[in-house]
Amino acid sequence: MAKLTDTQLIVLSRAAAREDGIASIPTGLNKAAAAKVAASLVARKLMREIQTKPGMAVWGEEEEGQRTSLVITRGGRDAIGIEDSENESSNEATRTKQRRPGIGQQPSSRHRSTKVDEPRPGSKRALIVKMLSKKSGATLEALVEATSWLPHTTRAALTGLRKRGYTVLLERQDGKPSLYRIAFSHDRKAA
């Protein structure tokens, strides 16, 4: 597959990080550039166009006034190194996005999940889980080096872990790089 531009990577990573998989136009990208990025991603089957439904981010508008949205495909997730969730379906784009806490924030009790979706053994996601499971955690730089991903893709993978049931904590340190680690409940043991 041909190399992706920074803008294409940003669009794919942001869409992959969303529960509904809908892409949003990056700030500062004009209409013509957005149309070119969309056409390229759709032609490469990394995203697909769908008719916009209420509450969805609008990517573009057809000549007839019909609004369209872009949804990341399995190929798009593979292109940036993020595995699909087992629940992906065409209805996923029509679901309403629930507000979720960000990395480093504790989920509220109503969003807390007791089930953790374990990654496929040998995958990059499994490597990240292993690194974050250590008591010392891992820096973003160490995760980027271990996975060969770009920083924004690595952060999207951390968000994906949170959506799979992991509690990913961000510990900021004065004068040192921030550490990410997985908080374990009393019934799970750290690796």
C-alpha positions as CSV (number, residue, x, y, z in Angstrom):
1,M,0.0,0.0,0.0
2,A,1.3,3.5,-0.8
3,K,2.4,5.7,2.0
4,L,-0.3,7.8,3.7
5,T,0.0,11.6,4.1
6,D,0.0,13.2,7.6
7,T,-3.5,14.5,6.9
8,Q,-4.8,11.0,5.9
9,L,-3.2,9.5,9.0
10,I,-4.8,12.1,11.2
11,V,-8.3,11.6,9.7
12,L,-8.0,7.8,10.0
13,S,-6.6,7.9,13.6
14,R,-9.3,10.3,14.8
15,A,-12.0,8.1,13.1
16,A,-10.6,4.9,14.6
17,A,-10.6,6.5,18.1
18,R,-14.3,7.3,17.8
19,E,-16.8,4.7,18.8
20,D,-18.9,5.3,15.7
21,G,-15.9,5.4,13.3
22,I,-17.0,8.7,11.8
23,A,-14.3,11.0,10.4
24,S,-14.2,14.7,11.2
25,I,-12.5,17.4,9.1
26,P,-9.2,18.5,10.8
27,T,-9.1,22.1,11.8
28,G,-7.6,24.3,9.1
29,L,-8.4,22.0,6.2
30,N,-10.3,23.8,3.5
31,K,-13.2,22.3,1.5
32,A,-11.2,21.5,-1.6
33,A,-8.4,19.8,0.4
34,A,-11.0,17.9,2.5
35,A,-12.7,16.6,-0.7
36,K,-9.3,15.5,-2.1
37,V,-8.4,13.6,1.1
38,A,-11.9,12.0,1.2
39,A,-11.7,10.9,-2.5
40,S,-8.2,9.4,-1.9
41,L,-9.3,7.5,1.2
42,V,-12.5,6.2,-0.4
43,A,-10.7,5.2,-3.6
44,R,-8.2,3.2,-1.5
45,K,-11.1,1.6,0.5
46,L,-9.8,3.0,3.8
47,M,-13.0,4.9,4.4
48,R,-16.5,4.7,2.9
49,E,-19.0,7.4,2.3
50,I,-22.5,7.1,3.8
51,Q,-25.5,9.4,3.9
52,T,-25.3,11.6,7.0
53,K,-27.8,10.9,9.7
54,P,-28.8,13.3,12.5
55,G,-26.0,13.8,15.0
56,M,-23.2,12.6,12.7
57,A,-20.2,14.7,11.7
58,V,-20.7,16.0,8.1
59,W,-17.7,15.6,5.8
60,G,-19.2,17.0,2.5
61,E,-22.2,17.9,0.6
62,E,-23.3,16.6,-2.8
63,E,-24.5,18.8,-5.6
64,E,-28.1,17.8,-4.8
65,G,-27.7,19.0,-1.2
66,Q,-27.3,15.5,0.2
67,R,-24.8,15.5,3.1
68,T,-22.2,12.7,3.4
69,S,-20.1,11.4,6.2
70,L,-16.9,9.2,6.1
71,V,-16.7,6.0,8.1
72,I,-13.4,4.1,8.6
73,T,-13.3,0.6,7.2
74,R,-11.4,-2.5,8.4
75,G,-8.8,-1.7,5.7
76,G,-8.4,1.8,7.2
77,R,-7.9,0.4,10.7
78,D,-5.3,-2.1,9.3
79,A,-3.5,0.7,7.5
80,I,-2.8,2.5,10.8
81,G,-2.3,-0.6,12.8
82,I,-5.4,-0.7,14.9
83,E,-7.4,-3.9,15.1
84,D,-11.2,-3.9,14.6
85,S,-13.4,-4.5,17.5
86,E,-15.4,-7.7,17.3
87,N,-18.7,-5.7,17.4
88,E,-18.1,-3.7,14.1
89,S,-21.2,-3.6,12.0
90,S,-22.8,-1.2,9.5
91,N,-25.1,-0.1,12.3
92,E,-22.2,1.2,14.3
93,A,-22.2,4.4,12.4
94,T,-25.8,5.1,13.3
95,R,-25.3,4.6,17.1
96,T,-25.2,7.6,19.3
97,K,-21.8,8.2,20.8
98,Q,-21.8,8.0,24.5
99,R,-19.6,10.4,26.4
100,R,-16.5,8.6,27.7
101,P,-13.8,9.8,30.0
102,G,-10.4,10.7,28.5
103,I,-7.1,8.9,29.1
104,G,-6.1,9.4,32.7
105,Q,-9.6,10.0,34.0
106,Q,-11.5,7.5,35.9
107,P,-14.7,6.2,34.3
108,S,-17.9,6.9,36.1
109,S,-19.6,3.9,37.7
110,R,-22.2,3.7,34.9
111,H,-19.5,3.4,32.2
112,R,-17.2,1.1,34.2
113,S,-16.9,-2.3,32.5
114,T,-15.9,-5.5,34.3
115,K,-15.1,-7.3,31.1
116,V,-11.8,-6.6,29.4
117,D,-11.4,-7.4,25.7
118,E,-8.0,-9.1,25.5
119,P,-5.9,-8.4,22.5
120,R,-4.8,-11.1,20.0
121,P,-1.5,-12.7,21.2
122,G,1.5,-11.4,19.3
123,S,-0.2,-8.2,18.1
124,K,1.1,-4.7,18.6
125,R,-1.9,-4.1,20.9
126,A,-0.8,-7.1,23.0
127,L,2.7,-5.5,23.1
128,I,1.3,-2.2,24.4
129,V,-0.8,-4.0,27.0
130,K,2.3,-5.9,28.2
131,M,4.4,-2.6,28.4
132,L,1.6,-0.7,30.2
133,S,1.0,-3.6,32.6
134,K,4.4,-3.2,34.2
135,K,4.4,-1.4,37.5
136,S,6.7,1.3,36.0
137,G,4.4,1.8,33.0
138,A,5.8,3.2,29.7
139,T,6.4,6.6,28.0
140,L,4.7,7.5,24.7
141,E,8.2,7.5,23.2
142,A,8.8,4.0,24.3
143,L,5.5,2.8,22.9
144,V,6.1,4.6,19.6
145,E,9.6,2.9,19.3
146,A,8.2,-0.5,20.2
147,T,5.3,-0.4,17.7
148,S,6.8,1.7,14.9
149,W,3.6,3.8,15.0
150,L,3.4,7.6,14.8
151,P,2.6,9.3,18.2
152,H,-1.0,10.1,17.2
153,T,-1.6,6.5,16.2
154,T,-0.2,5.3,19.4
155,R,-2.4,7.6,21.4
156,A,-5.4,6.4,19.4
157,A,-4.5,2.8,20.3
158,L,-4.4,3.9,24.0
159,T,-7.9,5.3,23.5
160,G,-8.9,2.0,21.9
161,L,-7.6,0.1,25.0
162,R,-9.8,2.2,27.2
163,K,-12.8,1.4,25.0
164,R,-12.0,-2.3,25.3
165,G,-12.3,-2.1,29.1
166,Y,-8.8,-1.2,30.3
167,T,-8.2,1.7,32.7
168,V,-5.3,3.5,31.1
169,L,-3.8,6.1,33.4
170,L,-1.6,9.0,32.5
171,E,0.9,10.1,35.1
172,R,2.5,13.4,34.5
173,Q,6.0,14.0,36.0
174,D,7.8,17.3,36.4
175,G,10.7,17.6,34.0
176,K,10.3,14.0,32.8
177,P,8.2,12.3,30.1
178,S,4.7,11.3,31.1
179,L,4.0,7.7,31.9
180,Y,1.1,5.6,30.8
181,R,0.1,2.5,32.6
182,I,-2.8,0.2,33.1
183,A,-4.6,0.2,36.5
184,F,-5.6,-3.2,37.6
185,S,-8.5,-4.0,39.8
186,H,-8.0,-6.3,42.8
187,D,-9.1,-9.4,40.8
188,R,-6.5,-9.0,38.0
189,K,-2.8,-9.2,38.5
190,A,-0.1,-7.1,36.8
191,A,2.2,-8.9,34.4
